[in-house]
Amino acid sequence: MGDDEESVDRESTDRPPLADQRGVDTVYGASEDSHLLAEAAVEAVEPGERALDVGTGSGYVAASLAEAGADVLGTDLNPAACREAREAGIPVVRANLLDPIQASAVDLVAFNPPYLPSAPETEWGDWMETALSGGEDGRAAVDPFLEDLSRVLRDGGRAFLLVSSLTGIKAVREYAGSQGLDSSIVAEESFPFERLVVLRLL
Ligand SMILES: C[S@@+](CC[C@H](N)C(=O)[O-])C[C@H]1O[C@@H](n2cnc3c(N)ncnc32)[C@H](O)[C@@H]1O
C-alpha cells in the first residue's frame, strides 16, 4: 500500500494514534525503554538474587537479569508474551502485576509498564493495547504496582521502574512517596517526543 492510500485508509477508519505504535505483533518487542531498564537493573543485581520482571513481554529484561546471575521470574497478562518469554528460557507466571508473589520474596523488581496516556474511545482492546496503554493518565498499571511493591520486597530490596515524561515523572514520584517509597532517577534518555527515566525505588 502506498503512502497516499495508507493515509486515506487511516482517515476513513479513524484509527487512534496508538495504531502508529503497532505492527502485526501481539508481544511487545524489546525497545529503547526495555534496554534502558535492563541496563539499570543489571547494574544493581547481585548473582544469586531473586529478581522479578513484571510485564515481561518477550522476556528481554528478565533474560538480561538471568545473564547477570539472578534467579528470575517473569509475570505478564498476555498469554502470547508468557509463551515467548518461556521459549527464551524465562520461568513466567500469567498474572496481574505482583499478585502471585509472596510477601518479602524478592530482592529486585523491574517493570517497564504500559505507560502511554490514551482516551477510552481510542482504545482497541487488543494485547498491544495492554502493552502500551496506561489509561487516561498513563498510570493505570503504575499506581497499583506502587501500592503493592513494598509487600514483595525483602529487606534491602529495590525496584526499577521505567517512567516516561508522557506519564508524568513528578506525579509518579509523588505517588511512590505517598506509598512510603523513596525514588531516585538512575538512568535517562531523551527522544524528540518524550524523556524516559528509570526510577530506583526503595
Ligand atoms: C511496555 S511492555 C514491556 C515488555 C518488556 N518488559 C520490555 O521491556 O520489553 C508492557 C508489558 O506489560 C504487560 N502488562 C500490562 N499490564 C499488565 C499487568 N497488569 N500485569 C502484568 N503484565 C502486564 C504487557 O502485556 C506487556 O508485555
Ligand as a Chemical Component Dictionary entry (heavy atoms), coordinates in Angstrom:
data_LIG
# 
_chem_comp.id                   LIG 
_chem_comp.type                 NON-POLYMER 
_chem_comp.pdbx_formal_charge   0 
_chem_comp.three_letter_code    LIG 
# 
loop_
_chem_comp_atom.comp_id 
_chem_comp_atom.atom_id 
_chem_comp_atom.alt_atom_id 
_chem_comp_atom.type_symbol 
_chem_comp_atom.charge 
_chem_comp_atom.model_Cartn_x 
_chem_comp_atom.model_Cartn_y 
_chem_comp_atom.model_Cartn_z 
_chem_comp_atom.pdbx_ordinal 
LIG C1  C1  C 0  5.825  -1.858 27.574 1  
LIG S1  S1  S 1  5.622  -3.613 27.558 2  
LIG C2  C2  C 0  7.215  -4.105 28.236 3  
LIG C3  C3  C 0  7.621  -5.509 27.857 4  
LIG C4  C4  C 0  9.033  -5.906 28.327 5  
LIG N1  N1  N 0  9.136  -5.899 29.761 6  
LIG C5  C5  C 0  10.072 -4.986 27.739 7  
LIG O1  O1  O 0  10.582 -4.122 28.488 8  
LIG O2  O2  O -1 10.385 -5.096 26.544 9  
LIG C6  C6  C 0  4.500  -3.868 28.949 10 
LIG C7  C7  C 0  4.209  -5.335 29.254 11 
LIG O3  O3  O 0  3.396  -5.393 30.438 12 
LIG C8  C8  C 0  2.355  -6.332 30.265 13 
LIG N2  N2  N 0  1.268  -5.926 31.168 14 
LIG C9  C9  C 0  0.409  -4.893 31.027 15 
LIG N3  N3  N 0  -0.401 -4.797 32.094 16 
LIG C10 C10 C 0  -0.022 -5.805 32.941 17 
LIG C11 C11 C 0  -0.479 -6.237 34.206 18 
LIG N4  N4  N 0  -1.487 -5.600 34.839 19 
LIG N5  N5  N 0  0.119  -7.298 34.790 20 
LIG C12 C12 C 0  1.133  -7.953 34.156 21 
LIG N6  N6  N 0  1.613  -7.591 32.952 22 
LIG C13 C13 C 0  1.043  -6.533 32.349 23 
LIG C14 C14 C 0  2.023  -6.268 28.792 24 
LIG O4  O4  O 0  1.359  -7.430 28.331 25 
LIG C15 C15 C 0  3.425  -6.078 28.191 26 
LIG O5  O5  O 0  4.034  -7.316 27.915 27 
# 
loop_
_chem_comp_bond.comp_id 
_chem_comp_bond.atom_id_1 
_chem_comp_bond.atom_id_2 
_chem_comp_bond.value_order 
_chem_comp_bond.pdbx_ordinal 
LIG C1  S1  SING 1  
LIG S1  C2  SING 2  
LIG S1  C6  SING 3  
LIG C2  C3  SING 4  
LIG C3  C4  SING 5  
LIG C4  N1  SING 6  
LIG C4  C5  SING 7  
LIG C5  O1  DOUB 8  
LIG C5  O2  SING 9  
LIG C6  C7  SING 10 
LIG C7  O3  SING 11 
LIG C7  C15 SING 12 
LIG O3  C8  SING 13 
LIG C8  N2  SING 14 
LIG C8  C14 SING 15 
LIG N2  C9  SING 16 
LIG N2  C13 SING 17 
LIG C9  N3  DOUB 18 
LIG N3  C10 SING 19 
LIG C10 C11 SING 20 
LIG C10 C13 DOUB 21 
LIG C11 N4  SING 22 
LIG C11 N5  DOUB 23 
LIG N5  C12 SING 24 
LIG C12 N6  DOUB 25 
LIG N6  C13 SING 26 
LIG C14 O4  SING 27 
LIG C14 C15 SING 28 
LIG C15 O5  SING 29 
# 
